Amino acid sequence: AKALAEKNLRDHLAQREQAERNRLAETLDADVKRWSSGKAGNLRALLSTLQYILGPDSGWQPIPLTEVITAVAVKKAYRKATLCVHPDKLQQRGASIQQKYICEKVFDLLKDAWNKFNSEER
């Protein structure tokens, strides 16, 4: 009975979180779209402006565009960025639903840009 009650509580919390995510989705999608517009697939531009979408409390240190010129520097910055926005890492840090949602979208955009960057570098 205790295990069932705990499971029901977890399910209830998951449903509440999903409802909150759906409520926030429209506003946050617009923010992410505004940040990424014109930069989709451009890994350097996304990395150098990441602070504008993540906000000051994300732990992300801004990287000037002039510091992501070489492929090695881009790879290093990309790795740092993915650690900062990775869904599993956010879970460990206890991020808010809003932060998790933004970081998921940013993570996907960075991953797509990384794949494009990699295919162009070869």
Steps between C-alpha positions, in 0.01 A plus 500: 500500500788736585674428167175563313450831681856606410447401137173696487674803649781478240242467221308799633817712519597395145154600374525838673845559351373409152206739536737777610730424204207527259397831655853642470569350156353782288691782670824307526482374142471861386805595711707212361389579144593868545843401634573243229349679198761548232746282693353154443783269399762766581670347803737793558215753507291283731789447743597866509145612585400219737498732803201689355271196512638325809505798731746603773423219747573216255871481579588569136795732444462703177742415220590777255465410132871574457580207733320237292685539174701177490330160479671397826361804683152436360514137615609604850227766527240256368595242763474762776162616367356148482607436859324821601170419321494118509165375637665251739728767648202734553319224687798467736513877559126517569419746224154656467255377238562818301879446500459135404274588209730769361807280543334209318429723201849654511657154531320383184598814306864466606503131409363572150751783452782272622407232246499762222832643623657155510388411149641831366834456678568165333 
